[in-house]
Amino acid sequence: MFTDLDLKQLAERGISVESAEKQMESFKKGFPSLTIKAAAAIDNGIMRPSDKEVGDYLKKWEDYLAGKHTILKFVPASGAASRMFKNLFEYMDGGEETDFIKEFLNNLQKFAFYSDLERVMSERPLCQKDGRAIVRALLEDMQYGKLPKGLLLFHKYEDGPRTPALEHLVEGALYAKTTSNQVNLHFTISHEHKALFEKHIADNLQAYQDKFGVKYNVSFSEQKPSTDTLAADKEGNPFRDKNGKLVFRPGGHGALIENLGEQQADVVFVKNIDNVVPDRLKEPTVKYKRLIAGVLVDLQARAFAYLKELEGEVSPDKLNEIRAFVENDLCCHLPMLEGKALKEMLIKKLNRPIRVCGMVKNEGEPGGGPFLVVNDKDQSVQLQVLESSQIADKSLMEKSTHFNPVDLVCGLKDYKGNKFDLKKFVDPMTAFISQKSKDGKELQALELPGLWNGAMADWNTIFVEVPIETFNPVKTVNDLLREQHQ
């Protein structure tokens, strides 16, 4: 199947021949549908803590922070902002002045990047200051059409505008600061933007350390070439470019499970780069980040205690007690087992990474949702975040009362303090195939299991309802005109 030139290309990326052959086999076999039991809901997989419980969990997080634990804020930030400006690109290339374009042009002064745009436009003759010239100045002169979202100016402040990257520095100081005033942040970035990110953070770091009285430890990583996937033609054979070379594609955000697994931290917050708000609206975000972290450390401590007990002999009553914890608190329903078989199943289910995911009420926003899914290997039923592409019966999406805003806190170490190998908890059968094109020819692209979908399929997963105020993504440039970003 592979030529000597192919083998050289694979070796350059660190992709084994076995892995490449499995990928090509996937194009021909496809992936099975998941067995979905139900959409998760309040009291059926989604917690809605009472006011007292909220207070208790917030206290648990404060107590945890007082210990000697390493906390990290992990921000996937490699995505280019080009999709944010799709409407502007179409207009600049001769498209009509739609309502979207009119809204953009009529509200220029409200954007945080307006001052920079005005400065660029001041260098142009007045006759060039029409709508298309303005858009061209933003997308081309200011490079907003090529920059990553993390480096665009999102919000105005009296002391100057902020990018999403800087807003995440602020968030880190507000809910991920240790008692020694250390804040650890990690951004996953693309290689082409590495120098820009590093300079942006370096230029602003001291000012934010002084402002919040903290010491930031900021690190970066790139998606590994070894996580790229092969493209296939319509028949499922390797797709080659006009020079006869294999065509590789990024495997999607699921590839970042390797970056996450390399982090040295006990607890990791995960949040998308564009889901940030100005300081005046941060209070709900900070409160509920602390809340879900409190839920995590509480459940993790109880799981660790049970795992230590399971190292020795335990009575049938104790096994049933632990089973009740797994089913009621971790929402992982087990098949009917007893004795040694039950003990082994409990150890397996308790001794794995844990994550608590905030879920917001479904109000029509796009995004995956929370579901109860059957594990076909052992017939247990556990919680997972699914995308629409993973759900064969679309009516289940309509029954979903909540959706996933990508608001996670994760525990990456086992009860003995060792890091889990996160790749062992990926469900490879939750990858999917999408249709793309290159050089005018159709191709099939293999998307790896998503970071918070199949890449975390075999984690202990807990869903907690959080308010819609904590979800404020920026998908188009005009989203920055919404009240939440002004």
C-alpha positions, 0 to 999 in steps of 0.5 A: 500500500505504501511506497518508499516515499510514503514510508519516508513521509510517515517517518518524518511525522513520527507515524508508524506504518501500523498506525497508517494502515489502521487509518486506511482500514478505518476509511473502508470499515467506518465507525460503529454507532454508539449505543445511547441509553438516554440524554442526560438530564437533571437527576439523571446524570446532571447535578443541580447543587442546592445553595448549601451544596454550592457553599460546601463545594466552594469551601472544599476547593478553598481547602484543596488549594490550601494543600500542596497541589499543582493547579493548571489552566489549559487553554486550546488556542491554536485555532485561526480566527479566519472563520470569525471573519467569513462574512467580511471576507465574502464582502471584501471579495465583492460580495453584497453589503448584507445586514451583517456587514451593515451592523459591523460597519455601523458599530466600528467604534464599539470594537476593541480593535477600533483605535488600531483600525483607525490608526491604520486607516489614517494613513490612507487617502480619504477616498479609500475609506469605504466599507471594503477598504476598512475591511481590507485594512482589518483583515490584511493590514492588521492581519486579523484574517490570519491571526489566532483568536487568542491574539485579537483585541476583544474587550475595552478597558480604561488601561487599554484593550485585552485579547482573550489570551490576557483575559485567561491570565486574569481568570487564572488569577481569580480561580486557579491561584495557589496559596503561594500566589502561583498561577500556571497556564498552558496554551496549545498553539500552532507553530506559525503563531508561537513567536507571536504568542510568546511575545504577547505574553512576555510584553504583558506578564509583569503588568498582570503580575503586579495587578493581581499580586501573582506569579505566572508560569506560562507554557506553550505546546504545539499539536504533534505532527504524529497526530496528523491523519492520512487523507483518503480518496473516495475508494478509501485508498491513500490520497496523493497530491499532484506530486504523488505525495501523501496528503496529511491533515490535522487530526482535530482538537482530540490530538491535544489529549497528548499535550494534556497528558504531558502536563505536570498538574494535579487538577487542570481547568480546560476552557476554550480560548474565545469563551471570555468576558470583561471583568464586570461579568466574570463573577459567575464564571469564577464562582462556577469554576470554583464550584465544579473544582470543588465537586471534583476534589470531593469525589476524587478524594472519596474514590481514592479512599475506596481504592485504598480499601480495595487493596485488601479484603473487603466485605460484601457490604463494603463492595455494595457501598462502593458500588453505590458510590460509583453508580449514584455519585459517579453516575456509572451504572454497572452490570449485575456482578458480585464477589471478585468480579464486582471488586475488579470492576469497581477498581477498574471504574474508580482508578481512571481519570476524572473530570467534572463538566459544566453543562448549560441549559439548551437554549439553541446554541450550537455544541455537543450534549451530555448523554448516558452511553453504553460501554459495549466492552463491559456493558456499563452505562456512563456519562459522555459528551457527544457531538451530533456526528456521533448520534445516529438517532437525531431525535435524541438531540432534540431531547437533550435539555443541556449542552456542552460549553467546554467548561471542564476541570480534570484530575490527571493523577491516580490514588498513588499520585502517578500520572495516568496515561491518558491515551489508554482512556481514548475510545478510538472507535469514536473517530469520524470521517468527513468529506473535504477537497484538495486541488479540486478533488474530493477526499475523505478526512479522518477526525480523531476522537474529540478532546472532550468527546471520545478522547475522554470517553473512558474517564469518570465523568460528572455533569454539573449545571452551570448558568448560561452566563458562563458561556459567551463564545465568539464565533463571528466578529459581530458577536463582539457587539453583544452586551456580554463583550462590551 
